[in-house]
Amino acid sequence: MDLPKIDLPIYELKLPSSGKTVRVRPFLVKEEKLLLMAVESKDENNIISTTKQIINNCILDSDVKVEKLPFFDVDYLFIALRAKSIGEVVPVNFICKMLDAATGKQCGTMFPVDIDISKCVVKKDDSVVFDIPLNGRIGFRMKYPSYEVMKRFVEGEDTLTKKVKIIASSIEHIYEGEKVHSAKDYTPEQLVEYVESLTEEHFKKLEKFVDNFPSFVVAAEGVCPKCKHVHKLEYTDFTSFFR
């Protein structure tokens, strides 16, 4: 005899990039176990692929695929699913950075704070444009990179190297008058080399686009138990939500 089937709740979420409504179900225990195993492996490729797999599993609309969504949509889906599946309150640790008036040193006390991830909001700069002309004939059409692209950048690289790679991965096409050069027709290395060949003036125009990517923040407040300073912060590090 088959065991009884448990009906799962269905939630509707709006994707920040488009406002499109997506139907999702919560994580299952076996999926949470996969996430924990991926994090414990400390293998970045494993964490990325497992996260994508589980979010895809939880999306009930067949026309929505994680691979085709911009990175911040995937971040949002993960945060929302984490809240619906495991709980909205997540404990995190803050370090008090208040300076002692007498010694001039930071307090340095670490203390726990509970944050409510259901109150996470997207910060978006509406002044950012996707079409970026460089001169009379040449210009760029930009796009938001995928989740996988953004997560694979090497942490040990210097800021400029990473910035160049992010810009290169954000190119949809380069136009030259009526001629269009699709980024899909070039290797990542060729696009990086092209970005590196730009003048500082042109580079800064593209840099502004990636510097203003949408991001998620949640307001958090906590009182240092040692110096009693009240911290009001915007929390942006969601990697600990795997645990």
Residue, then its C-alpha position, 0 to 999 in steps of 0.5 A: m500500500d502506498l503511503p499518503k501523499i502530502d500536498l505542498p503549499i504553493y507560493e507566488l513570487k514576483l521576479p525583480s527583473s521583470g515583475k513576472t509572477v512565478r509559482v514555487r513550492p518550498f524546499l523538501v528535506k532531501e533538497e535541504k540536505l543536498l544544499l548542506m552537503a554542497v556547502e560542506s564540500k566547499d566545492e564552488n562548482n558543486i554549490i552553484s550547480t546544486t543551488k540551480q538544480i534545487i531552485n529549478n525543482c521548486i519552480l512550478d512554471s515550465d517556462v521559467k529556467v534558472e539558467k536564463l534568469p539574471f543573477f539577482d532573480v536567482d538570489y531573490l528566489f533562493i532567499a524567498l524559498r529559504a524563508k518559506s521553507i526553513g524560516e524567515v528569521v536567520p541568526v547572523n554574527f556582527i562584529c562591533k567596529m565602534l572606536d573606543a574614545a580612550t584607546g582609539k581601538q575598535c571594540g571588536t566584540m562579536f554578537p548574534v543578531d536575528i534578521d528577518i529575510s522576509k523583509c529583504v528588498v531589491k535596490k535598483d538604480d532606475s537611471v542605469v541604461f543598457d545601451i551605451p554609445l562610446n562614439g558616433r558609430i560604436g556602442f554596447r548593448m549590455k545585459y545582466p549576467s547569469y547567476e552561474v557567471m557571477k558566482r564563478f569569479v575568482e575571489g583572489e583576483d584583484t578588483l580591476t581584473k574582476k571588474v573587466k571580466i564582469i563587464a565582458s560577461s555583461i555584453e549582449h552585443i557591440y554595434e558598429g553602425e548598422k553592423v552588430h557583433s553578438a557576444k555569443d560569437y566570441t570567447p570570454e577571453q576575446l571579450v575581455e581583451y576587447v574591454e581591456s583595449l578601451t580608453e579609460e573614458h569609455f571603460k568608465k561608461l561600462e563600469k557604471f553599468v556593473d557598479n549599479f547592478p541591482s542588489f538585495v539588502v535587509a535592514a538589521e539592528g543589534v546592540c553590542p553587549k560590551c559597549k552598548h552601541v546600537h548598530k543599524l546596518e544593511y545586511t547583504d551577505f546571504t551566503s550563510f543562509f545555506r546553514 
